[in-house]
Amino acid sequence: MSDLWNGTDGWTLAVILGLAAVTVITRSFFFMSNAAWHLPHWAQRGLQYAPIAALSAVVVPEIVMQQGQLIHTLQDARLYAAAVGAAVYFWRRDVLITILLGMAVYLPLHLGWGW
């Protein structure tokens, strides 16, 4: 542990402590007030869509891109697995079955045929 402090200069240590303090303070603002805090209706409605927007922002590029480029072929297992997964989800509304059937399409195409 003493090697950590010997190899760290004062500015680096001050920045680490400063960032930790800013993080703690900004995250605890909601706990400092005794008054009830309410979001406007438009903000509450918008936050209902935040999880699906975040998930889409992560999943869609992973499906349609490879190494930063759009895929140019239909021989990509991710396309078919995503299509089957979407169809199964809208049919059954069951996340576990969606994952299982999507992977049942993806794995043979990717591992078996090399797509």
Kinemage of the C-alpha trace (Angstrom):
@kinemage 1
@onewidth
@group {chain A} dominant
@subgroup {mainchain}
@vectorlist {calphas} color= white
{ca met a 1} P 0.000 0.000 0.000
{ca ser a 2} L 2.860 2.386 0.681
{ca asp a 3} L 4.050 1.930 -2.938
{ca leu a 4} L 0.771 3.433 -4.118
{ca trp a 5} L 1.288 6.611 -2.108
{ca asn a 6} L 5.007 6.875 -2.950
{ca gly a 7} L 4.379 6.645 -6.713
{ca thr a 8} L 1.469 9.104 -6.759
{ca asp a 9} L 2.193 12.807 -6.910
{ca gly a 10} L 0.161 15.383 -5.020
{ca trp a 11} L -1.831 16.613 -8.026
{ca thr a 12} L -2.989 13.122 -8.962
{ca leu a 13} L -4.079 12.459 -5.394
{ca ala a 14} L -5.896 15.826 -5.243
{ca val a 15} L -7.722 15.087 -8.503
{ca ile a 16} L -8.802 11.642 -7.275
{ca leu a 17} L -10.076 13.060 -3.988
{ca gly a 18} L -11.761 15.978 -5.752
{ca leu a 19} L -13.561 13.711 -8.213
{ca ala a 20} L -14.670 11.457 -5.374
{ca ala a 21} L -16.048 14.464 -3.469
{ca val a 22} L -17.906 15.797 -6.521
{ca thr a 23} L -19.403 12.345 -7.138
{ca val a 24} L -20.593 11.939 -3.555
{ca ile a 25} L -22.021 15.452 -3.368
{ca thr a 26} L -23.889 15.330 -6.674
{ca arg a 27} L -25.351 11.910 -5.964
{ca ser a 28} L -26.503 12.872 -2.473
{ca phe a 29} L -28.426 16.055 -3.396
{ca phe a 30} L -31.656 14.062 -3.435
{ca phe a 31} L -31.087 12.903 0.141
{ca met a 32} L -30.168 16.311 1.561
{ca ser a 33} L -33.621 17.861 1.215
{ca asn a 34} L -36.553 16.999 3.478
{ca ala a 35} L -39.099 18.381 1.006
{ca ala a 36} L -40.700 16.086 -1.540
{ca trp a 37} L -39.180 16.460 -4.975
{ca his a 38} L -41.411 15.960 -8.018
{ca leu a 39} L -40.551 15.853 -11.683
{ca pro a 40} L -42.834 17.590 -14.157
{ca his a 41} L -45.269 15.289 -15.948
{ca trp a 42} L -43.416 15.586 -19.260
{ca ala a 43} L -40.156 14.482 -17.599
{ca gln a 44} L -41.815 11.509 -15.890
{ca arg a 45} L -43.343 10.457 -19.198
{ca gly a 46} L -39.999 10.828 -20.967
{ca leu a 47} L -38.198 8.722 -18.356
{ca gln a 48} L -40.551 5.819 -19.114
{ca tyr a 49} L -38.810 5.493 -22.488
{ca ala a 50} L -35.241 5.825 -21.204
{ca pro a 51} L -34.570 2.095 -20.638
{ca ile a 52} L -35.727 1.044 -24.105
{ca ala a 53} L -33.806 3.916 -25.687
{ca ala a 54} L -30.613 2.928 -23.866
{ca leu a 55} L -31.063 -0.738 -24.769
{ca ser a 56} L -31.668 0.145 -28.420
{ca ala a 57} L -28.585 2.348 -28.484
{ca val a 58} L -26.478 -0.613 -27.369
{ca val a 59} L -28.131 -3.507 -29.230
{ca val a 60} L -28.941 -2.073 -32.686
{ca pro a 61} L -25.355 -1.094 -33.602
{ca glu a 62} L -24.193 -4.529 -32.450
{ca ile a 63} L -26.653 -6.179 -34.843
{ca val a 64} L -26.153 -4.052 -37.974
{ca met a 65} L -22.437 -3.191 -37.718
{ca gln a 66} L -19.206 -5.133 -37.709
{ca gln a 67} L -15.905 -3.455 -36.805
{ca gly a 68} L -17.426 0.009 -37.229
{ca gln a 69} L -18.868 -0.642 -40.689
{ca leu a 70} L -22.416 -1.497 -41.721
{ca ile a 71} L -22.704 -5.125 -42.734
{ca his a 72} L -22.986 -5.644 -46.493
{ca thr a 73} L -24.217 -9.212 -46.614
{ca leu a 74} L -27.259 -11.146 -45.530
{ca gln a 75} L -25.008 -13.980 -44.370
{ca asp a 76} L -24.818 -12.673 -40.843
{ca ala a 77} L -26.275 -14.796 -38.070
{ca arg a 78} L -27.097 -11.761 -35.926
{ca leu a 79} L -29.699 -10.520 -38.413
{ca tyr a 80} L -31.647 -13.780 -38.397
{ca ala a 81} L -31.339 -14.274 -34.651
{ca ala a 82} L -32.600 -10.723 -34.013
{ca ala a 83} L -35.505 -11.220 -36.434
{ca val a 84} L -36.504 -14.502 -34.789
{ca gly a 85} L -36.078 -13.007 -31.326
{ca ala a 86} L -38.283 -10.014 -32.190
{ca ala a 87} L -40.956 -12.236 -33.759
{ca val a 88} L -40.983 -14.620 -30.793
{ca tyr a 89} L -41.176 -11.756 -28.315
{ca phe a 90} L -44.140 -10.142 -30.067
{ca trp a 91} L -45.811 -13.538 -30.333
{ca arg a 92} L -45.281 -14.817 -26.763
{ca arg a 93} L -44.124 -11.783 -24.700
{ca asp a 94} L -41.686 -14.046 -22.868
{ca val a 95} L -38.100 -12.848 -22.546
{ca leu a 96} L -36.650 -16.280 -21.705
{ca ile a 97} L -38.176 -17.934 -24.771
{ca thr a 98} L -37.010 -14.970 -26.867
{ca ile a 99} L -33.426 -15.446 -25.707
{ca leu a 100} L -33.507 -19.217 -26.100
{ca leu a 101} L -34.945 -19.204 -29.627
{ca gly a 102} L -32.755 -16.298 -30.730
{ca met a 103} L -29.675 -18.194 -29.569
{ca ala a 104} L -31.021 -21.412 -31.129
{ca val a 105} L -30.929 -19.585 -34.479
{ca tyr a 106} L -27.680 -17.707 -33.878
{ca leu a 107} L -25.426 -20.518 -32.682
{ca pro a 108} L -25.894 -22.986 -35.577
{ca leu a 109} L -25.520 -20.209 -38.141
{ca his a 110} L -22.465 -18.673 -36.470
{ca leu a 111} L -20.654 -21.758 -35.244
{ca gly a 112} L -21.902 -24.300 -37.782
{ca trp a 113} L -21.877 -22.302 -41.008
{ca gly a 114} L -19.395 -19.624 -39.973
{ca trp a 115} L -21.699 -16.664 -40.569
